[in-house]
Amino acid sequence: MKRFKSSQVCLAFMLLILGVFIITGCGSDGQTGHWLGTGLGTETVTPEVTPGVTPGVTPEVTPGVTPGVTRPTVVSVVPVDVATGVCVNQVLTATFDMAMLASTITATGTFTVKETLSSANVPGVVTYDAVTLTATFTPTAFFTAGLNYTATITTAATDLVGNALAVDKVWTYTAGATVCNPPPVGSCAAGALPLGSAASFGVLAGTALTITNPTSVTGDVGSPSITPASGPSTLVGTRYDTSTGSLTLIATAVTDMETGISCATSRACDVTYGAATDFGGMTLSPGVHCVNAAMSVGSNLTLTTPGVYIFRSTGALTSAPSVTVALGGTANAANTSIFWVSSGAAAGASIGATNVFLGTIMVGSPGAATLGANTTLLGGRVLSSTAVTLDTNTIAIPIP
């Protein structure tokens, strides 16, 4: 009986030892926590590694950028970075490599141009062309010759699904002392009047130009005969006269200007004024305003609706002293054009002293054009088939 019990104890002890061995050899894998269940050994599992990502580290996420999605890039700009001698009326462009969300491009502060030293903003209008993927900054004031400028498109610019530029696009350039010739303007059927080669001129006189006192012109100046002031005038553009052998060029420009006058007189009138008319203080819409007599601006005039304004008369154009003609509302230099056309037997233009006038003045034969002392003509031109007289004026052609 004792012998039997000892055998039982021995057997039980052996079973216990065998169980511990089995549990130890066939248990869980301490490295992976993975139950194998075969009794044949352990399995090592290597964590999956993503290229460019450190295991255990959460990838950095940039707001507005979806990981794994290519961000938009500016592939070309005009003018190019660090360009010199850039036209004072240069239009800036930036072309992207993918479609962009227009509202982020045109939002205030996304596409800016500053004078580098002072950080003063250059006023301008920003647009985006979805076909060419191009953002455009059209300045509404001329750059200053010799100064450096910085253009910036910020990371507020996004593509159509919200992915932003990785970094701000920044480029610089230096303004020169020349004016870019504007492209051909309009057609005779509609839009701005076609000026052809006359479009680059700030002052054009078919017979003679007299500068009584020093004057500043941004744009070309041309006349067969130029009588300068006793003091130095300022010209950002090209002078054409007899001394430069430019008589043919001047004659062609005058002919092109007169073609523009003919175009104005051939268009249907949107509003007709049967008697002499003073436009001062009026609320006007774009279109052709026809006066079958003299026209004048006797008090301040603000044009607030974008478009093309053509004021044409069979008599002279005059203005009172200290008058301002300006743009307001949604009208600006990039979306609005103004033409004052005087033609016929009583043609002529006499703008009063100390005016701040606006628009292209076009005078057909036999009329002449005169700007009063200290009058400024911004976004405009003085073009005459005959004579022009200037006196301490500042003239700058429209931005193309």
VOZA-950799 format. One record per residue (C-alpha): x, y, z negated. Coordinates in steps of 0.05 Angstrom, whole numbers, padded with zeros to 5 digits, always signed. Each point is the difference from the previous one (the first is absolute). Layout:
# residues N
XYZ;...
END
This chain:
# residues 400
+00000+00000+00000;+00058+00048-00017;+00035-00018+00064;-00062+00017+00041;-00007+00068-00032;+00074+00016+00012;-00009-00016+00073;-00060+00047+00003;+00040+00056-00032;+00058-00012+00047;-00045+00000+00061;-00035+00064-00023;+00067+00034-00010;+00024-00020+00069;-00064+00026+00032;+00010+00066-00037;+00071+00008+00026;-00022-00017+00071;-00056+00051-00003;+00048+00055-00022;+00045-00017+00058;-00056+00002+00050;-00026+00066-00027;+00069+00031+00002;+00018-00024+00070;-00067+00013+00032;-00023+00063-00035;-00007+00072+00025;+00055+00036+00038;+00028+00053-00046;+00021+00044+00059;-00065+00005+00038;-00054-00023-00047;-00023-00046+00056;-00029-00068-00017;+00033-00053+00045;-00037-00062-00021;+00043-00050+00041;+00051-00019-00052;+00054+00007+00055;+00034+00066-00022;-00010+00076+00003;-00015+00049+00057;+00031+00071+00005;-00044+00053+00034;+00036+00061+00030;-00040+00066-00004;-00019+00029+00068;+00045+00060+00018;-00025+00058+00044;+00056+00034+00039;+00017+00068-00030;-00038-00014-00065;+00036-00017-00065;-00035-00058-00036;-00036+00024-00062;+00001+00073+00021;-00064+00033+00024;+00011+00035+00068;-00005+00076-00002;-00064+00025+00031;-00002+00069+00033;-00068+00035-00006;-00036+00001+00068;+00045-00055+00029;-00022-00071+00008;+00058-00049-00013;+00022-00035+00063;-00032+00053+00046;+00046+00044+00042;-00004+00073-00018;-00008+00054+00054;+00062+00036+00025;+00013+00065+00037;+00038-00022+00063;+00013+00068+00032;-00005+00075-00015;+00002+00065+00039;+00045+00037-00009;+00051-00053-00018;+00034+00001-00068;+00053+00055-00009;-00017+00031+00068;+00024+00071+00012;-00025+00055+00045;-00072-00023-00008;-00052+00046+00032;-00032+00049-00047;-00069-00026+00021;+00018-00074+00000;-00057-00049-00013;+00022-00058-00045;-00020-00072+00012;+00010-00066-00036;-00017-00067+00032;-00016-00062-00041;+00010-00074+00016;-00072-00018-00017;-00069+00031-00005;-00008+00049-00058;-00060+00024-00039;-00010+00070+00028;-00029+00029-00064;+00064-00015-00038;+00042+00034+00054;-00041+00063+00003;-00010+00006-00075;+00031+00062-00031;+00071-00012-00020;+00014-00064+00040;+00034+00032+00061;+00035+00065-00019;+00055+00045+00026;+00040+00046-00046;+00055+00051+00008;+00055-00040-00033;+00034+00053-00043;-00062+00033-00029;-00047-00061+00005;-00052+00047+00029;-00054-00037+00038;-00008+00012+00075;-00074+00007+00015;-00026-00049+00050;-00054-00049+00022;+00009-00076-00004;-00035-00048+00048;+00006-00075+00014;-00008-00035+00067;-00023-00072-00009;+00018-00018+00072;+00073+00020-00003;+00007-00011-00076;+00028+00070-00005;-00008+00053-00054;+00008+00072+00023;+00017+00062-00040;-00017+00064+00039;+00029+00060-00035;-00043+00062-00003;+00059+00046-00012;+00067+00002+00035;+00063-00027-00032;+00055+00049-00016;+00061-00005+00045;+00061-00028-00036;-00037-00029-00060;-00002-00073-00019;-00066-00037-00008;-00020-00066-00033;-00058-00042+00026;-00030-00053-00046;-00053-00055+00007;-00013-00028-00070;-00020-00070-00023;-00071+00025-00003;-00003-00021+00074;-00029-00070+00006;-00018-00050+00054;-00071-00022+00012;+00001-00051-00058;+00031+00046-00051;+00074-00017+00005;+00043+00062-00010;+00066+00022+00027;+00055-00031-00043;+00034+00068-00010;-00013+00071+00022;+00022+00015+00072;+00043+00062-00002;+00038+00035+00056;+00031+00069+00009;+00015+00047+00057;+00025+00071+00013;-00041+00051+00039;+00034+00033+00060;-00016+00066+00034;-00042-00025+00058;-00074-00009+00014;-00025-00065+00029;-00038+00013+00064;-00072-00020-00015;-00032-00053+00046;-00049+00022+00054;-00061+00028-00035;-00071-00021+00015;-00035-00003+00067;-00044+00049+00036;-00062-00041-00014;+00005+00000-00076;+00045+00010-00059;+00056+00050-00008;+00017+00042+00060;+00055-00027+00045;+00061+00045-00003;+00051-00043+00036;+00070+00030-00004;-00027+00061-00036;-00015-00042-00062;+00071+00006-00028;+00000+00076+00003;-00014+00043-00061;+00004+00062+00044;-00008+00001+00076;-00005+00065+00040;-00008-00003+00076;+00031+00069+00011;+00034+00028-00062;+00010-00012-00074;+00014+00058-00047;+00022-00013-00072;-00007+00065-00037;+00027-00025-00067;+00034-00066-00019;-00046-00059+00006;+00003-00074-00016;-00025-00051+00050;-00003-00076-00008;-00011-00024+00071;+00029+00019+00067;+00001+00072+00024;-00003+00017+00074;-00007+00061+00045;+00036+00027+00062;+00016+00063-00041;+00013+00000-00075;+00013+00065-00038;+00026-00021-00069;-00006+00038-00065;+00060+00040-00026;+00007-00050-00057;+00008-00076+00006;-00062-00042+00011;-00004-00074-00018;-00015-00054+00052;-00009-00074-00015;-00009-00023+00072;+00028+00019+00068;+00003+00068+00033;-00016+00003+00075;+00012+00063+00040;+00037+00027+00060;+00067-00009-00034;-00011-00074-00007;-00022-00010+00072;-00069-00022-00023;-00047+00040+00044;-00029-00062+00034;-00011-00034-00068;-00035+00063-00027;-00044+00006+00062;-00020-00073-00006;-00018+00009-00074;-00043+00061+00016;-00036-00038+00055;-00013-00057-00049;-00027+00049-00051;-00046+00031+00053;-00024-00070+00017;-00020-00007-00074;-00038+00066+00006;-00037-00025+00061;-00017-00063-00038;-00029+00040-00057;-00043+00042+00047;-00026-00061+00037;-00026-00036-00062;-00073+00004-00019;-00014+00048-00057;-00023-00030-00066;-00019+00069-00026;-00010+00062+00043;+00004+00071-00028;-00029+00051+00049;+00032+00062-00030;+00065+00020-00034;+00009-00047-00059;+00037+00003-00066;+00015-00070-00026;+00024+00025-00068;-00036-00034-00058;-00040-00047+00045;-00012-00073-00014;+00019-00035+00065;+00002-00070+00029;+00050-00028+00049;-00015+00011+00073;+00004+00052+00055;-00023+00069-00024;-00013+00045+00060;-00002+00076-00006;-00021+00039+00061;+00035+00062-00026;+00055+00016-00050;+00011-00045-00061;+00031+00019-00067;+00016-00024-00070;-00019+00058-00045;+00006-00037-00067;+00026-00066-00026;-00020-00063+00038;+00007-00071-00028;-00013-00061+00044;-00018-00060-00043;-00022-00054+00049;+00054-00040+00038;-00001+00004+00076;+00018+00044+00059;-00022+00073-00002;+00004+00039+00065;-00018+00074-00004;-00003+00030+00070;-00020+00069+00023;-00004+00042+00062;+00025+00058-00041;+00058+00012-00048;+00016-00035-00065;+00012+00045-00060;+00005-00006-00076;-00003+00049-00057;+00061+00012-00045;+00013-00048-00058;-00045-00055+00027;+00011-00073-00016;-00021-00057+00047;+00010-00066-00035;-00021-00073-00005;-00039-00027-00059;-00045-00057-00021;+00020-00063+00036;+00032+00037+00058;+00076+00000+00002;+00057+00010+00049;+00000-00073+00020;-00074-00006+00019;-00018+00070+00024;+00021+00042+00060;-00018+00073+00013;+00004+00039+00065;-00015+00074+00013;-00008+00011+00075;-00008+00069+00030;-00005+00005+00076;-00029+00045+00053;+00005+00073+00017;-00005+00022-00072;+00047-00053-00028;+00050+00014-00055;+00016-00017-00072;+00018+00048-00057;+00007-00033-00068;+00000+00049-00058;+00056+00014-00049;+00013-00045-00060;-00045-00055+00026;+00008-00073-00016;-00027-00026+00065;-00009-00070+00026;-00005-00033+00069;+00028+00006+00070;-00013+00067+00033;-00005-00004+00075;-00007+00063+00042;-00010-00002+00075;+00019+00054+00050;-00004+00060-00003;-00002+00000-00076;+00058+00004-00048;+00008-00025-00072;+00024+00038-00061;+00010-00024-00072;-00004+00055-00053;+00056+00014-00049;+00013-00053-00053;-00053-00047+00029;+00011-00075-00007;-00024-00049+00052;+00005-00071-00028;-00021-00060+00039;-00005+00043+00062;+00031+00031+00062;-00002+00066+00038;-00005-00016+00074;-00012+00054+00052;+00002+00004+00076;+00029+00069-00008;+00032+00035-00060;+00008-00016-00074;+00020+00048-00056;+00023-00024-00068;+00016+00039-00064;+00028-00034-00063;-00041-00063+00012;+00006-00072-00020;-00025-00050+00051;+00001-00076-00003;-00031-00047+00052;-00049-00053-00023;+00027-00067-00024;-00009-00051+00056;
END
